Amino acid sequence: MPVLTRLIPSPVVVDINAGALDDLAGLLADQRISNSGKLAIAISSGSGQALRERLAPVLPGADWYPVSDGTIDSAVKLADDIKGKQRYDAVVGLGGGKIIDVAKYAAARVGLPMVAVATNLSHDGLCSPVSILDNDNGRGSYGVPTPIAMVIDLDVIREAPIRFVRSGVGDAISNISAIADWELSHKIHGEPVDGLAAAMARTAGESVLRHPGGAGDDEFLTVLAEALVLSGIAMSISGDTRPSSGACHEISHAFDLLFPKRAASHGEQVGLGAAFAMYLRGAHEQSGYFAEVLRRHGLPVLPEEIGFSVDEFVKAVDYAPQTRPGRFTILEHLALSTDEIKDAYSDYAKAIGS
């Protein structure tokens, strides 16, 4: 009998603990990522810039590249700047999700491995094979290699504003709704479901959903960090964002496109979208539990809580399928009219106790 297996694209090292940054140079050398210490480090103007002073003495061979925003232009500029300098061993993204996405794209463009050093836990893009970058048409998704290493220092995470942890909670929990959409597409249209990717993403979401801790708890932060990393690896396994993106993300993308100057955080929007999507598919008890957990973490469960009217929410849900053509979720399956969406939302709001 032949022995069949497959290679799973994933980081060679994932270091999640308090004080992880203290031995960043040693970790990169031990893992043969950078023995010379010649690194191109992309940093944000906030958390990344603050950590530069701490890390510069132990990374004397590194060059530092401030990144102003999370646009495709910034990513291309970073790649061009890196190409114009010495030969580097790797690109390091030090900061939040936007900086890491810029660094992933730039590293792919210049053909270097990328090390993600996250300073907050706002979403699952930290370890995913995708860079989400703003462009002239709004926001685009760009395929990139998975980071070769993932470093998350819990001491740094605790210093970040709590809204980032809340956003990460919403993104992780939304996996459960996304997997339900994937399975629905398989049932209706025969779309293949990668069992390993689905199991990994669902386990990540459930671990956060069921954990009793909160943002001030290192054990919870570790579980959340691991969940976001596992979600990214699940996307690498499946080759797309299917394990972590369904109706929940379509609704969030609709908010981004229809109300670009008013959109809330990614995690807030997908968490709300997931709770509503679960209600639409008839999982009323689970939708209520979603809402309960989201509320416990300080996340919104109603559009009014992030500054949108019911009519604006209905408009976003109605528009949502257009954001991901070809993706089949509960929204495409039900194909509700605006009046039906409004009625469903009214029932949802009553069910979760508005």
C-alpha positions in Angstrom: 0.0 0.0 0.0 1.5 3.4 -1.0 2.1 5.9 1.8 0.5 9.2 0.8 1.1 12.5 2.6 1.3 16.1 1.8 3.4 19.1 2.8 1.7 21.7 4.8 3.0 25.3 4.4 3.5 26.7 7.9 6.1 28.7 9.9 9.2 26.7 10.9 8.8 28.3 14.3 6.0 29.8 16.3 7.0 31.4 19.6 4.1 32.7 21.8 5.1 33.6 25.3 5.9 36.5 27.6 9.3 37.9 26.8 9.5 36.3 23.3 11.2 39.4 21.9 14.1 39.2 24.3 15.8 36.5 22.2 14.6 37.4 18.7 18.2 37.4 17.3 18.9 34.1 18.9 15.8 32.5 17.6 16.5 33.6 14.0 20.0 32.3 14.3 19.0 29.0 15.9 16.4 28.4 13.2 19.0 29.3 10.5 16.8 32.1 9.2 19.4 34.8 9.8 22.9 33.9 11.2 24.3 37.2 10.0 21.6 39.4 11.5 21.2 41.2 8.2 17.5 42.0 8.4 15.1 44.4 6.7 12.7 45.4 9.5 9.4 47.1 8.6 8.0 49.0 11.5 4.9 51.0 12.2 5.0 54.6 13.6 3.4 53.4 16.8 4.2 50.1 18.5 7.0 49.2 16.0 8.8 52.5 16.4 8.7 52.1 20.2 10.2 48.6 20.1 13.0 49.7 17.7 14.8 51.4 20.6 14.6 48.1 22.5 15.7 45.8 19.7 18.2 47.9 17.8 21.1 47.2 20.2 20.7 43.4 19.8 20.1 43.6 16.0 23.1 45.8 14.9 23.0 44.4 11.4 19.4 45.3 10.7 18.1 48.2 8.7 14.8 49.8 9.8 12.1 50.8 7.3 9.2 52.9 8.7 5.9 52.1 7.0 3.3 54.9 6.9 0.1 52.9 6.1 -1.3 49.6 4.8 -1.6 50.4 1.1 -0.3 48.6 -1.9 1.8 51.7 -2.7 3.6 51.4 0.7 4.2 47.7 0.1 5.7 48.3 -3.3 7.8 51.1 -2.0 9.1 48.9 0.8 10.1 46.2 -1.7 11.8 48.8 -3.9 13.7 50.2 -0.9 14.8 46.7 0.2 16.1 45.8 -3.3 18.2 49.0 -3.4 20.2 48.0 -0.3 22.4 45.2 0.8 21.5 41.5 0.6 19.3 40.6 3.5 18.5 37.2 5.0 14.9 38.0 5.7 12.2 40.7 6.0 10.7 41.3 9.5 7.3 42.8 9.9 7.2 44.4 13.4 3.8 45.9 14.3 0.1 45.3 13.8 -1.8 43.6 11.0 -1.3 46.4 8.4 2.5 46.4 8.8 2.7 42.6 8.7 0.6 42.6 5.5 2.8 45.2 3.9 5.9 43.2 4.9 4.5 39.9 3.6 3.8 41.5 0.3 7.2 43.2 0.0 9.0 40.0 1.1 7.2 38.0 -1.6 8.1 40.7 -4.2 11.8 40.6 -3.5 11.9 36.8 -2.9 12.9 36.8 0.8 11.5 34.9 3.7 9.3 36.9 6.1 9.2 36.9 9.9 6.0 38.2 11.5 6.5 39.8 14.9 3.0 40.8 16.0 2.4 43.6 18.5 -1.3 43.0 18.7 -3.8 40.2 18.1 -6.4 42.0 15.9 -7.0 39.4 13.2 -5.9 36.1 11.7 -3.9 37.7 8.9 -0.8 37.5 11.1 0.1 34.1 9.8 -2.0 33.8 6.6 -0.9 33.4 3.0 -2.8 36.7 2.2 -2.0 40.4 2.4 -4.9 42.7 2.7 -3.9 46.0 1.3 -5.7 49.2 0.5 -5.7 50.3 -3.2 -7.4 52.8 -5.5 -10.5 50.6 -5.7 -10.8 50.1 -1.9 -9.2 47.0 -0.5 -7.6 44.0 -2.1 -6.4 40.5 -1.2 -3.0 39.5 -2.5 -1.6 35.9 -2.3 1.8 35.7 -0.5 3.9 33.0 1.1 3.2 32.1 4.7 5.6 33.7 7.2 8.7 31.5 7.9 8.5 32.5 11.6 5.8 33.9 13.9 6.8 35.7 17.2 4.2 36.9 19.6 5.4 38.5 22.9 2.5 38.4 25.4 4.2 41.3 27.4 3.9 43.4 24.2 0.3 42.2 23.5 -0.8 43.3 27.0 0.4 46.8 26.4 -1.7 47.2 23.2 -5.1 48.8 23.4 -7.8 46.3 24.4 -9.7 46.9 21.2 -7.1 44.9 19.3 -7.8 41.8 21.5 -11.5 42.3 21.0 -11.1 42.4 17.3 -9.1 39.2 17.3 -11.8 37.5 19.3 -14.4 38.4 16.8 -12.2 37.2 13.9 -11.4 33.9 15.6 -15.0 33.1 16.5 -16.2 33.9 13.0 -14.4 30.7 11.8 -17.3 28.6 13.1 -19.7 30.5 10.8 -17.3 30.3 7.9 -16.9 26.6 8.2 -20.7 26.2 8.3 -20.9 28.1 5.0 -18.2 25.9 3.5 -20.1 22.8 4.5 -23.3 24.3 3.1 -21.6 24.9 -0.3 -20.4 21.3 -0.2 -23.9 20.1 0.4 -25.6 22.2 -2.2 -23.0 22.5 -4.9 -20.5 19.8 -4.1 -17.7 22.2 -3.4 -14.7 20.2 -1.9 -14.1 20.8 1.8 -10.5 20.3 3.0 -11.1 18.3 6.2 -7.8 19.2 7.8 -8.2 22.9 7.1 -11.8 22.9 8.3 -10.9 21.0 11.5 -8.0 23.4 12.2 -10.1 26.5 11.7 -13.1 25.2 13.6 -10.9 24.1 16.5 -9.3 27.6 16.6 -12.7 29.3 16.7 -14.1 26.9 19.3 -11.1 27.3 21.6 -11.7 31.1 21.8 -15.5 30.8 22.0 -15.4 28.4 24.9 -12.5 29.9 26.9 -13.8 31.6 30.1 -10.9 34.1 30.3 -10.4 37.6 29.0 -7.9 40.2 27.8 -6.2 40.4 31.1 -5.5 36.7 31.3 -2.2 35.3 29.8 -3.8 31.9 29.3 -6.6 33.4 27.2 -4.2 35.6 25.2 -2.1 32.5 24.4 -5.2 30.6 23.3 -6.3 33.6 21.1 -2.8 33.9 19.6 -2.7 30.2 18.8 -6.2 30.4 17.3 -5.2 33.2 15.0 -2.0 31.4 13.9 -3.9 28.1 13.3 -6.5 30.1 11.2 -3.7 31.4 9.1 -2.2 27.9 8.6 -5.7 26.5 7.8 -5.9 29.0 4.9 -2.5 27.9 3.7 -3.6 24.3 3.7 -6.8 25.1 1.7 -5.0 27.5 -0.6 -7.6 30.2 0.0 -9.5 32.0 2.7 -12.4 29.6 2.8 -11.7 28.2 6.3 -12.0 31.6 7.9 -14.2 33.6 5.5 -17.9 33.2 4.8 -21.0 35.3 5.1 -19.5 36.9 8.2 -16.6 38.4 6.1 -18.9 39.2 3.1 -20.9 41.4 5.5 -17.7 43.0 6.8 -16.4 43.7 3.3 -19.8 45.3 2.4 -19.4 47.7 5.4 -15.9 48.5 4.2 -17.0 49.3 0.7 -20.3 51.0 1.4 -19.2 53.0 4.4 -15.4 53.3 4.1 -15.0 56.2 6.4 -17.3 54.8 9.1 -16.3 51.1 9.1 -15.5 49.6 12.5 -12.7 47.2 13.2 -12.5 44.0 11.2 -13.1 41.8 14.2 -16.1 43.8 15.3 -17.8 43.5 11.9 -17.1 39.8 11.3 -18.2 38.9 14.8 -21.5 40.7 14.3 -21.8 39.1 10.8 -21.1 35.7 12.2 -23.8 35.9 14.9 -26.3 37.1 12.4 -25.3 34.5 9.8 -25.7 31.7 12.4 -29.2 33.0 13.1 -30.0 33.0 9.3 -29.1 29.4 9.0 -31.5 28.4 11.8 -28.8 27.9 14.5 -30.7 30.2 16.9 -29.2 28.8 20.1 -25.7 29.0 18.8 -26.3 32.5 17.5 -27.4 33.5 21.0 -24.3 31.9 22.5 -22.2 33.8 20.0 -23.8 37.0 21.0 -23.3 36.2 24.7 -19.6 35.6 24.3 -19.1 38.7 22.0 -20.8 40.8 24.6 -18.7 39.4 27.4 -15.6 40.5 25.5 -17.0 44.0 24.8 -17.8 43.3 21.1 -21.0 44.6 19.3 -23.9 42.3 18.5 -26.1 44.9 16.9 -25.2 47.4 14.2 -26.2 50.4 16.3 -23.4 49.5 18.7 -20.9 50.4 15.9 -22.7 53.4 14.6 -24.9 51.9 11.9 -28.7 52.1 11.6 -30.8 49.0 10.9 -31.4 50.2 7.3 -27.6 50.5 6.8 -27.1 47.0 8.2 -29.8 45.7 5.9 -28.1 47.4 2.9 -24.7 45.9 3.8 -26.2 42.4 4.1 -28.0 42.8 0.8 -24.8 44.0 -0.9 -22.5 41.4 0.8 -22.7 38.6 -1.8 -21.2 41.0 -4.4 -18.0 41.3 -2.4 -17.0 37.7 -3.1 -18.3 36.6 -6.5 -18.3 32.8 -6.7 -18.3 32.2 -3.0 -21.4 30.4 -1.7 -22.7 31.1 1.8 -25.9 31.2 3.6 -26.5 34.7 2.1 -26.4 33.4 -1.5 -28.4 30.3 -0.5 -31.3 32.2 1.0 -31.1 35.1 -1.5 -33.3 37.3 0.8 -34.9 40.5 -0.4 -34.3 43.6 1.6 -37.6 43.3 3.3 -36.8 39.7 4.3 -33.4 40.7 5.6 -35.1 43.4 7.7 -37.6 40.9 9.1 -34.8 38.4 9.8 -32.8 41.1 11.6 -35.8 42.1 13.7 -36.2 38.5 14.8 -32.4 38.2 15.5 -32.4 41.3 17.6 -35.3 40.0 19.7 -33.8 36.6 20.0 -30.5 37.9 21.4 -32.1 40.4 23.7 -31.5 43.8 22.2 
